[in-house]
Amino acid sequence: MGKSALALELAESLGGEIVSADSRQVYRYMDIGTGKPSREDRARVPHHLIGVVDPDQDFSLALYQRLAYQAIDEIFRGGHLPFLVGGSGLYITAITSGLRIPEIPPDPELRQELEALARSRGAEWLHQKLMEVDPQAAGRVDPRNVRRVVRALEVYRATGVPFSHWQRREPPLYAALMLGLTMERGDLYRRIDERVDRMIALGLVDEVRGLAARGYGFDLPAMSGLGYGEVGRYLQGKISLGEAVQMIKHRTHRFVRHQYNWFRLSDPNIRWLQVQSGLAKLARNLVAEHLERCCAGGFFLADRPPT
């Protein structure tokens, strides 16, 4: 049982609704590669922030935070319990930690300039430029994550104020019970590999081909997500399908290691649960205890690789 299956079971039994905290599930037409909930699952439990923008539309952390706050408040007003579910660390932190986010609109020309510099001089070079003006933000951003480095530089250029200054934290709006799932590293990697194989069998290649046919270029940020970038390279004849599959698996392994580092450092109060028999019952008991202490508490679930 993974986080999505557990969240679905808990939400169904406790009268809850699910708010996605996945940075890729917000895009339309990207279903298989992002692991979106099925129509059957969405019929069982209402889901929010699934497929809200097209792949070529800008979708910022600030916009996600605003939409998630709206969804959570609507769920509470309806007398239900919100479950924030996903593995995008920054999205989860934006909701659970009172993160202030600058509402600075994107600057397409500046982004193109900075991205071109990253391609010509290297991602490390661009990261060093961020280090020079905002060492605090640079210390929190993986140098390989060019998109986030570009965004931090973009905000600094637009305001003259370091990105880290904007990202100060305020008291969180919600009293959240935070649960995470963990398992032995080898089992986790086997599950990842099986999931990748299953996505290929379900038609991930055709999904990416369909996105390209709709006019969505492989250079779009949305198309750089796990699975989409690699399949895109296959469709362009740059690698074989077998190579694409192995690259997806390797990149996903690396991603979950990054998740482990993120959640361990940013949320030491997460209650980690071993994936095993009786998991759903244990989680239900923890939620019940939390609700007794705090009648309006929500929580999120996040996968975490073991140490």
C-alpha contacts under 8 A as a table, 3 or more apart, distances in Angstrom:
res1	aa1	res2	aa2	distance
1	M	5	A	5.91
1	M	6	L	6.36
1	M	275	V	6.82
1	M	276	Q	7.96
2	G	5	A	5.46
2	G	6	L	6.14
2	G	181	L	7.51
2	G	275	V	7.67
2	G	303	D	7.91
3	K	6	L	5.14
3	K	7	A	5.92
3	K	85	V	7.42
3	K	86	G	7.69
3	K	180	G	7.86
3	K	181	L	6.85
3	K	301	L	6.09
3	K	302	A	6.60
3	K	303	D	6.66
4	S	7	A	5.13
4	S	8	L	6.07
4	S	85	V	7.12
4	S	86	G	7.81
5	A	8	L	5.12
5	A	9	E	6.26
6	L	9	E	5.16
6	L	10	L	6.14
6	L	280	A	6.35
7	A	10	L	5.14
7	A	11	A	5.88
7	A	18	I	7.60
7	A	83	F	7.13
7	A	85	V	7.13
7	A	301	L	7.35
8	L	11	A	5.22
8	L	12	E	6.02
8	L	18	I	7.75
8	L	41	D	7.48
8	L	45	V	6.87
9	E	12	E	5.25
9	E	13	S	6.20
9	E	280	A	7.53
10	L	13	S	5.21
10	L	14	L	5.89
10	L	16	G	7.51
10	L	280	A	7.26
10	L	283	A	7.91
10	L	284	R	6.60
11	A	14	L	5.19
11	A	15	G	5.62
11	A	16	G	4.09
11	A	17	E	5.92
11	A	18	I	7.15
11	A	45	V	6.85
11	A	81	L	7.60
11	A	83	F	7.12
12	E	15	G	5.58
12	E	16	G	6.20
12	E	17	E	7.98
12	E	44	R	6.94
12	E	45	V	6.05
13	S	16	G	7.69
14	L	81	L	7.48
15	G	80	H	5.79
15	G	81	L	6.42
16	G	45	V	7.35
16	G	80	H	5.22
16	G	81	L	4.29
16	G	82	P	5.63
16	G	83	F	6.75
17	E	45	V	5.96
17	E	46	P	5.20
17	E	47	H	6.09
17	E	48	H	7.88
17	E	75	I	6.98
17	E	80	H	6.85
17	E	81	L	6.19
17	E	82	P	5.14
17	E	83	F	6.06
18	I	45	V	7.22
18	I	46	P	6.32
18	I	47	H	4.75
18	I	48	H	6.20
18	I	82	P	5.89
18	I	83	F	4.74
18	I	84	L	6.02
18	I	85	V	6.68
19	V	47	H	5.82
19	V	48	H	4.72
19	V	49	L	6.32
19	V	68	A	7.05
19	V	71	A	7.20
19	V	72	I	7.36
19	V	82	P	6.77
19	V	83	F	5.92
19	V	84	L	4.81
19	V	85	V	6.17
20	S	25	Q	7.52
20	S	47	H	7.14
20	S	48	H	6.09
20	S	49	L	5.70
20	S	50	I	6.70
20	S	84	L	5.99
20	S	85	V	5.22
20	S	86	G	5.95
21	A	84	L	6.24
21	A	85	V	5.44
21	A	86	G	4.46
21	A	87	G	6.59
21	A	88	S	6.03
21	A	91	Y	5.80
21	A	92	I	6.13
22	D	25	Q	5.51
22	D	26	V	7.10
22	D	85	V	7.70
22	D	86	G	5.10
22	D	87	G	6.04
22	D	88	S	5.28
22	D	91	Y	7.36
23	S	26	V	6.22
23	S	88	S	6.06
23	S	91	Y	7.31
24	R	27	Y	5.95
24	R	30	M	7.85
24	R	34	T	6.00
24	R	222	A	7.00
24	R	225	G	7.09
25	Q	28	R	7.66
25	Q	30	M	7.15
25	Q	31	D	7.34
25	Q	34	T	5.70
25	Q	35	G	7.62
25	Q	36	K	6.18
25	Q	49	L	7.59
25	Q	50	I	5.45
25	Q	51	G	6.05
26	V	49	L	5.80
26	V	50	I	4.89
26	V	51	G	4.46
26	V	52	V	5.29
26	V	53	V	6.23
27	Y	30	M	6.06
27	Y	50	I	7.18
27	Y	51	G	4.56
27	Y	52	V	6.04
27	Y	53	V	5.10
27	Y	54	D	5.43
27	Y	55	P	5.44
27	Y	222	A	7.55
28	R	31	D	7.54
28	R	50	I	7.82
28	R	51	G	4.24
28	R	52	V	6.49
28	R	53	V	5.96
28	R	54	D	5.23
28	R	55	P	6.53
29	Y	51	G	7.49
29	Y	54	D	7.74
29	Y	55	P	7.89
29	Y	207	E	7.79
29	Y	211	L	7.16
30	M	33	G	6.43
30	M	34	T	6.36
30	M	51	G	7.99
30	M	207	E	7.23
31	D	34	T	5.48
31	D	35	G	6.04
31	D	36	K	5.25
32	I	35	G	5.27
32	I	36	K	6.68
32	I	199	M	6.07
32	I	202	L	7.25
32	I	203	G	7.41
32	I	204	L	5.90
32	I	207	E	7.40
33	G	199	M	6.53
33	G	204	L	6.24
33	G	226	L	7.21
33	G	227	G	6.00
33	G	228	Y	6.93
34	T	226	L	7.91
36	K	50	I	7.52
37	P	40	E	7.99
37	P	41	D	5.89
37	P	42	R	6.45
38	S	41	D	5.15
38	S	42	R	6.26
39	R	42	R	5.07
39	R	43	A	6.08
40	E	43	A	5.06
40	E	44	R	6.38
41	D	44	R	5.07
41	D	45	V	6.32
42	R	45	V	5.17
42	R	46	P	5.48
42	R	47	H	5.99
43	A	46	P	6.66
47	H	50	I	6.95
48	H	71	A	6.81
49	L	52	V	6.00
49	L	67	L	7.58
49	L	68	A	7.37
51	G	54	D	7.64
53	V	57	Q	6.27
53	V	59	F	7.54
54	D	57	Q	5.43
55	P	216	Y	6.97
55	P	220	L	7.54
55	P	222	A	5.52
55	P	223	M	7.43
56	D	216	Y	6.60
56	D	220	L	6.51
56	D	222	A	7.17
59	F	63	L	6.48
59	F	64	Y	7.26
60	S	63	L	5.17
60	S	64	Y	6.30
61	L	64	Y	4.99
61	L	65	Q	6.13
61	L	90	L	7.93
61	L	91	Y	6.80
61	L	94	A	7.82
61	L	101	I	7.40
62	A	65	Q	5.15
62	A	66	R	6.30
62	A	101	I	5.56
62	A	102	P	6.76
62	A	103	E	6.01
63	L	66	R	5.16
63	L	67	L	6.19
64	Y	67	L	5.21
64	Y	68	A	5.93
64	Y	91	Y	7.31
65	Q	68	A	5.14
65	Q	69	Y	6.05
65	Q	91	Y	7.27
65	Q	94	A	6.21
65	Q	95	I	6.40
66	R	69	Y	5.24
66	R	70	Q	6.30
67	L	70	Q	5.07
67	L	71	A	6.18
68	A	71	A	5.02
68	A	72	I	6.05
68	A	95	I	7.54
69	Y	72	I	5.21
69	Y	73	D	6.08
69	Y	95	I	7.39
70	Q	73	D	5.24
70	Q	74	E	6.15
71	A	74	E	5.13
71	A	75	I	6.21
72	I	75	I	5.10
72	I	76	F	6.28
72	I	82	P	5.96
73	D	76	F	5.12
73	D	77	R	6.13
74	E	77	R	5.03
74	E	78	G	6.19
75	I	78	G	5.10
75	I	79	G	6.56
75	I	80	H	5.42
75	I	81	L	6.55
75	I	82	P	6.15
76	F	79	G	5.14
76	F	80	H	5.40
76	F	81	L	6.31
76	F	82	P	7.09
76	F	296	A	7.81
77	R	80	H	7.46
81	L	296	A	7.84
81	L	297	G	7.67
81	L	298	G	6.28
82	P	298	G	5.44
82	P	299	F	7.25
83	F	298	G	5.98
83	F	299	F	5.52
83	F	300	F	5.60
83	F	301	L	7.89
84	L	92	I	7.65
84	L	298	G	7.57
84	L	299	F	6.04
84	L	300	F	4.29
84	L	301	L	6.79
85	V	300	F	5.12
85	V	301	L	5.11
85	V	302	A	6.78
86	G	92	I	7.66
86	G	300	F	7.54
86	G	301	L	6.42
86	G	302	A	5.70
86	G	303	D	7.97
87	G	92	I	7.71
87	G	259	Q	7.26
87	G	301	L	7.92
87	G	302	A	5.26
87	G	303	D	6.46
88	S	91	Y	5.42
88	S	92	I	6.36
88	S	259	Q	7.94
89	G	92	I	5.23
89	G	93	T	6.11
89	G	259	Q	6.89
89	G	262	W	6.47
89	G	263	F	6.80
90	L	93	T	5.02
90	L	94	A	6.02
91	Y	94	A	5.15
91	Y	95	I	6.77
92	I	95	I	5.44
92	I	96	T	6.12
92	I	300	F	7.83
93	T	96	T	5.17
93	T	97	S	5.23
93	T	98	G	7.59
93	T	99	L	6.86
93	T	266	S	7.80
94	A	97	S	5.99
94	A	98	G	6.19
94	A	99	L	4.88
94	A	100	R	7.57
94	A	101	I	8.00
95	I	98	G	6.13
95	I	99	L	7.07
95	I	172	P	7.40
95	I	173	L	7.85
96	T	99	L	7.95
96	T	172	P	5.90
96	T	173	L	7.47
96	T	174	Y	6.86
96	T	176	A	6.84
97	S	169	R	6.67
97	S	170	E	7.36
97	S	171	P	7.05
97	S	172	P	5.08
98	G	169	R	5.16
98	G	170	E	4.73
98	G	171	P	5.39
98	G	172	P	4.05
98	G	173	L	6.57
99	L	167	Q	6.01
99	L	168	R	6.03
99	L	169	R	4.40
99	L	170	E	6.27
99	L	172	P	7.84
100	R	166	W	6.29
100	R	167	Q	4.93
100	R	168	R	5.46
100	R	169	R	5.69
100	R	170	E	6.99
101	I	166	W	6.01
101	I	167	Q	5.39
101	I	168	R	7.92
102	P	155	V	7.87
102	P	166	W	5.78
102	P	167	Q	7.31
104	I	155	V	6.56
104	I	158	A	7.72
106	P	111	R	7.87
106	P	154	E	7.60
107	D	110	L	5.45
107	D	111	R	6.12
107	D	154	E	7.21
108	P	111	R	5.05
108	P	112	Q	6.16
109	E	112	Q	5.20
109	E	113	E	6.26
110	L	113	E	5.00
110	L	114	L	6.15
110	L	154	E	7.09
111	R	114	L	5.18
111	R	115	E	5.94
111	R	150	V	6.52
111	R	151	R	7.92
111	R	154	E	7.27
112	Q	115	E	5.14
112	Q	116	A	5.99
113	E	116	A	5.19
113	E	117	L	6.35
114	L	117	L	5.04
114	L	118	A	6.26
114	L	126	L	7.64
114	L	150	V	6.35
115	E	118	A	4.98
115	E	119	R	6.31
115	E	146	V	7.40
115	E	150	V	7.19
116	A	119	R	5.10
116	A	120	S	6.15
117	L	120	S	5.09
117	L	121	R	5.58
117	L	122	G	7.11
117	L	126	L	7.10
118	A	121	R	5.43
118	A	122	G	4.60
118	A	123	A	4.78
118	A	124	E	7.86
118	A	125	W	7.04
118	A	126	L	5.74
118	A	146	V	7.29
119	R	122	G	5.46
119	R	123	A	7.08
121	R	125	W	6.13
121	R	126	L	7.65
122	G	125	W	5.38
122	G	126	L	6.74
123	A	126	L	5.21
123	A	127	H	6.15
123	A	143	P	6.12
123	A	144	R	5.91
123	A	145	N	7.92
123	A	146	V	6.25
124	E	127	H	4.97
124	E	128	Q	6.16
124	E	143	P	5.68
124	E	144	R	7.25
125	W	128	Q	5.10
125	W	129	K	6.57
126	L	129	K	5.11
126	L	130	L	6.63
126	L	146	V	7.92
126	L	149	V	7.37
127	H	130	L	5.09
127	H	131	M	6.24
127	H	138	A	6.74
127	H	143	P	5.44
127	H	146	V	7.92
127	H	149	V	6.27
128	Q	131	M	4.78
128	Q	132	E	6.31
128	Q	138	A	7.93
129	K	132	E	5.21
129	K	133	V	6.84
130	L	133	V	5.42
130	L	134	D	5.62
130	L	135	P	6.82
130	L	137	A	7.67
130	L	138	A	5.84
130	L	149	V	6.93
130	L	152	A	7.38
130	L	153	L	6.24
131	M	134	D	5.23
131	M	135	P	4.26
131	M	136	Q	7.65
131	M	137	A	7.58
131	M	138	A	5.14
131	M	139	G	7.65
132	E	135	P	6.30
133	V	162	P	6.95
134	D	137	A	5.56
134	D	138	A	6.25
134	D	162	P	5.54
134	D	163	F	7.02
134	D	164	S	6.98
135	P	138	A	4.91
135	P	139	G	6.00
136	Q	139	G	5.24
136	Q	140	R	6.79
136	Q	164	S	6.19
137	A	140	R	5.30
137	A	141	V	6.50
137	A	152	A	7.40
137	A	162	P	7.90
137	A	163	F	6.48
137	A	164	S	5.10
138	A	141	V	5.23
138	A	142	D	7.82
138	A	143	P	7.92
138	A	149	V	7.54
139	G	142	D	7.82
141	V	145	N	6.95
141	V	148	R	6.95
141	V	149	V	6.85
142	D	145	N	5.35
143	P	146	V	6.67
143	P	149	V	7.26
145	N	148	R	5.70
145	N	149	V	6.46
146	V	149	V	5.02
146	V	150	V	5.95
147	R	150	V	5.18
147	R	151	R	6.24
147	R	221	P	7.91
148	R	151	R	4.97
148	R	152	A	6.23
149	V	152	A	5.24
149	V	153	L	6.32
150	V	153	L	5.18
150	V	154	E	5.94
151	R	154	E	4.88
151	R	155	V	6.23
152	A	155	V	5.32
152	A	156	Y	6.33
152	A	162	P	7.77
152	A	163	F	5.38
153	L	156	Y	5.04
153	L	157	R	6.07
153	L	163	F	7.52
154	E	157	R	5.17
154	E	158	A	6.16
155	V	158	A	5.13
155	V	159	T	6.07
155	V	160	G	7.76
155	V	161	V	7.54
155	V	162	P	7.40
155	V	163	F	6.01
156	Y	159	T	5.39
156	Y	160	G	4.99
156	Y	161	V	5.26
156	Y	162	P	5.17
156	Y	163	F	5.89
157	R	160	G	5.62
157	R	161	V	7.94
161	V	165	H	6.84
161	V	166	W	7.75
162	P	165	H	5.42
162	P	166	W	7.10
163	F	166	W	5.34
163	F	167	Q	6.52
164	S	167	Q	5.01
164	S	168	R	6.92
165	H	168	R	5.94
172	P	175	A	7.42
174	Y	296	A	7.92
174	Y	297	G	6.64
174	Y	298	G	7.13
175	A	294	C	7.21
175	A	296	A	7.34
175	A	297	G	5.12
175	A	298	G	6.72
176	A	297	G	5.40
176	A	298	G	4.89
176	A	299	F	4.66
176	A	300	F	7.50
177	L	270	I	7.80
177	L	287	V	7.37
177	L	290	H	6.73
177	L	297	G	6.87
177	L	298	G	6.17
177	L	299	F	4.41
177	L	300	F	7.01
178	M	269	N	7.32
178	M	270	I	4.91
178	M	271	R	6.08
178	M	299	F	5.10
178	M	300	F	5.30
178	M	301	L	6.49
179	L	270	I	5.50
179	L	271	R	4.78
179	L	272	W	5.83
179	L	273	L	7.16
179	L	299	F	7.06
179	L	300	F	6.11
179	L	301	L	4.98
179	L	302	A	6.79
180	G	270	I	6.46
180	G	271	R	6.10
180	G	272	W	4.65
180	G	273	L	6.00
180	G	300	F	7.87
180	G	301	L	5.05
180	G	302	A	4.63
180	G	303	D	5.51
180	G	304	R	6.43
181	L	272	W	5.64
181	L	273	L	4.95
181	L	274	Q	5.87
181	L	275	V	6.20
181	L	301	L	7.33
181	L	302	A	6.35
181	L	303	D	4.87
181	L	304	R	5.85
182	T	272	W	6.57
182	T	273	L	6.04
182	T	274	Q	5.03
182	T	275	V	6.04
182	T	303	D	6.25
182	T	304	R	5.15
182	T	305	P	5.58
182	T	306	P	5.89
183	M	187	D	6.79
183	M	188	L	6.22
183	M	274	Q	5.73
183	M	275	V	5.77
183	M	304	R	7.94
183	M	305	P	6.50
183	M	306	P	6.06
184	E	187	D	5.44
184	E	188	L	6.20
184	E	305	P	7.45
184	E	306	P	6.05
185	R	188	L	5.04
185	R	189	Y	6.27
185	R	305	P	6.33
185	R	306	P	6.05
186	G	189	Y	5.26
186	G	190	R	6.26
187	D	190	R	5.09
187	D	191	R	6.23
188	L	191	R	5.16
188	L	192	I	6.31
188	L	305	P	7.24
189	Y	192	I	4.96
189	Y	193	D	6.18
189	Y	253	H	6.59
190	R	193	D	5.14
190	R	194	E	6.13
191	R	194	E	5.10
191	R	195	R	6.08
192	I	195	R	5.07
192	I	196	V	6.26
192	I	249	K	6.90
192	I	252	T	7.28
192	I	253	H	7.44
193	D	196	V	5.14
193	D	197	D	6.27
193	D	249	K	5.81
194	E	197	D	5.13
194	E	198	R	6.10
195	R	198	R	4.94
195	R	199	M	6.18
196	V	199	M	5.10
196	V	200	I	6.39
196	V	245	V	7.27
196	V	248	I	7.30
196	V	249	K	6.65
197	D	200	I	5.20
197	D	201	A	6.26
197	D	245	V	7.68
198	R	201	A	4.97
198	R	202	L	6.09
199	M	202	L	5.01
199	M	203	G	6.43
199	M	204	L	5.64
200	I	203	G	5.33
200	I	204	L	5.00
200	I	205	V	6.61
201	A	204	L	7.36
203	G	206	D	5.30
203	G	207	E	6.24
204	L	207	E	4.92
204	L	208	V	6.26
204	L	231	V	7.99
205	V	208	V	5.28
205	V	209	R	6.12
205	V	231	V	6.28
206	D	209	R	4.88
206	D	210	G	5.96
207	E	210	G	5.05
207	E	211	L	6.32
208	V	211	L	5.03
208	V	212	A	6.35
208	V	228	Y	6.40
208	V	231	V	6.94
208	V	232	G	6.79
209	R	212	A	5.18
209	R	213	A	6.24
209	R	232	G	7.87
209	R	235	L	7.37
210	G	213	A	4.92
210	G	214	R	6.29
211	L	214	R	5.11
211	L	215	G	6.70
211	L	216	Y	5.65
212	A	215	G	5.14
212	A	216	Y	4.97
212	A	217	G	6.06
212	A	218	F	7.43
213	A	216	Y	7.25
216	Y	220	L	7.19
216	Y	223	M	7.99
217	G	220	L	5.77
217	G	223	M	7.45
218	F	223	M	5.49
218	F	224	S	7.18
218	F	229	G	6.94
218	F	232	G	6.34
219	D	223	M	6.67
219	D	224	S	7.21
220	L	223	M	5.24
220	L	224	S	6.76
221	P	224	S	5.27
221	P	225	G	7.42
222	A	225	G	6.00
223	M	228	Y	5.42
223	M	229	G	5.78
224	S	227	G	7.94
224	S	228	Y	5.93
224	S	229	G	4.55
225	G	228	Y	5.50
225	G	229	G	6.09
226	L	229	G	6.60
226	L	230	E	7.53
226	L	248	I	6.39
226	L	251	R	7.25
226	L	252	T	6.92
227	G	230	E	5.39
227	G	231	V	6.01
227	G	245	V	7.99
227	G	248	I	5.49
228	Y	231	V	5.25
228	Y	232	G	5.84
229	G	232	G	4.99
229	G	233	R	6.32
230	E	233	R	5.15
230	E	234	Y	6.45
230	E	244	A	5.11
230	E	245	V	7.61
230	E	247	M	6.84
230	E	248	I	6.54
231	V	234	Y	4.92
231	V	235	L	6.19
231	V	241	L	7.31
231	V	244	A	5.92
231	V	245	V	7.92
232	G	235	L	5.07
232	G	236	Q	6.23
233	R	236	Q	5.06
233	R	237	G	6.41
233	R	238	K	5.32
233	R	239	I	6.14
233	R	244	A	7.60
234	Y	237	G	5.11
234	Y	238	K	5.63
234	Y	239	I	4.89
234	Y	240	S	5.60
234	Y	241	L	5.81
234	Y	244	A	6.39
235	L	238	K	7.56
236	Q	239	I	7.98
237	G	240	S	7.21
239	I	243	E	6.15
239	I	244	A	6.62
240	S	243	E	5.14
240	S	244	A	6.25
241	L	244	A	4.94
241	L	245	V	6.21
242	G	245	V	5.17
242	G	246	Q	6.33
243	E	246	Q	5.18
243	E	247	M	6.10
244	A	247	M	5.07
244	A	248	I	6.18
245	V	248	I	5.14
245	V	249	K	6.35
246	Q	249	K	5.13
246	Q	250	H	6.14
247	M	250	H	5.08
247	M	251	R	5.92
248	I	251	R	5.16
248	I	252	T	6.00
249	K	252	T	5.14
249	K	253	H	6.21
250	H	253	H	5.16
250	H	254	R	6.39
251	R	254	R	5.07
251	R	255	F	6.13
252	T	255	F	4.81
252	T	256	V	6.31
253	H	256	V	5.45
253	H	257	R	6.50
254	R	257	R	5.15
254	R	258	H	6.33
255	F	258	H	5.00
255	F	259	Q	6.25
256	V	259	Q	4.75
256	V	260	Y	6.24
256	V	303	D	7.89
256	V	304	R	7.00
256	V	305	P	6.40
257	R	260	Y	5.08
257	R	261	N	6.52
257	R	304	R	7.99
257	R	305	P	6.42
258	H	261	N	5.15
258	H	262	W	6.13
259	Q	262	W	5.02
259	Q	263	F	6.09
259	Q	303	D	7.64
259	Q	304	R	6.37
259	Q	305	P	7.65
260	Y	263	F	5.53
260	Y	264	R	5.94
260	Y	304	R	5.03
260	Y	305	P	5.58
260	Y	306	P	7.59
261	N	264	R	5.30
261	N	265	L	6.14
262	W	265	L	5.47
262	W	266	S	6.01
263	F	266	S	5.23
263	F	267	D	5.34
263	F	268	P	7.29
263	F	304	R	7.49
264	R	267	D	5.81
264	R	268	P	5.62
265	L	268	P	6.43
267	D	270	I	5.90
273	L	279	L	7.52
274	Q	279	L	7.50
275	V	279	L	6.37
276	Q	279	L	5.76
278	G	281	K	5.43
278	G	282	L	6.31
279	L	282	L	5.19
279	L	283	A	6.15
280	A	283	A	5.12
280	A	284	R	6.11
281	K	284	R	5.11
281	K	285	N	6.27
282	L	285	N	5.21
282	L	286	L	6.36
283	A	286	L	5.09
283	A	287	V	6.24
284	R	287	V	5.11
284	R	288	A	6.13
285	N	288	A	5.05
285	N	289	E	6.16
286	L	289	E	5.14
286	L	290	H	6.16
287	V	290	H	5.03
287	V	291	L	6.13
288	A	291	L	5.14
288	A	292	E	6.28
289	E	292	E	5.20
289	E	293	R	6.58
290	H	293	R	5.20
290	H	294	C	6.01
290	H	295	C	7.92
290	H	297	G	7.07
291	L	294	C	4.85
291	L	295	C	4.84
291	L	296	A	6.85
291	L	297	G	6.03
292	E	295	C	6.04
294	C	297	G	5.57
